[in-house]
């Protein structure tokens, strides 16, 4: 593994961690809001978590 592949892997992992944190924040923040806006935030958060899970499990297919 050369240096470019190593940094690409690190960047990918950092992006996935950021996506995970933002998705969790959307779920928690949406839970505090009342109405369709809060529900929409929660749905976006769940979609983000599912995307994160899909990307993680794709390498073990």
N, C-alpha and C positions, 0 to 999 in steps of 0.2 A: 504494500500500500504506500503510494507516494504521498508527499505533503499535501497536494491538491485534493486528493480523495479523503485524506484525514480531515482537512478543514471543511470539506463539503459535508462530511458526516457530522461534524460538530455543529455546523450551521443548521443542518436539518434537525438535529436533536434540540437545539435551542429554540428553533421555530415551533417545533411540536410542543415544547414546554410552555412557550408563550401562548399558543393556541389553547392548551389545556387550562391555563390560569384564566385567560379571558373568557373561555366558555363557562367555567365554574362561576366566575364573577357575574356573567349574564344571567345564569340560573338564579343565583342568590339575590341579585339586584331586582330581577323580574318578579321574584317572590314577594318583595316588599311593595311593589307597585300594584295598584288595583285596576282592573279593566283589561281590555284587549292589548293595550301597550305592554303591560307586564307579562301577559301570556305570550306575546310575540317575542319578547326578550328571552323568556324561558325556552321557547321552541328553538330560537337561534342558538342558545347555549347547548341544548341537547343535540342539535345538528352538529355543532362544533365538536362535542365530545364523541359523537359517533364517527365523525371524519377522523378524529385523532385515533380512535380505536381501530378503524379500518386500515389506516396507514401503518399502525404498529403490527397488526396481524397479517398484513399483506406479505411480509417477508417470510412468514412461516407457512405459507400456503403449500 
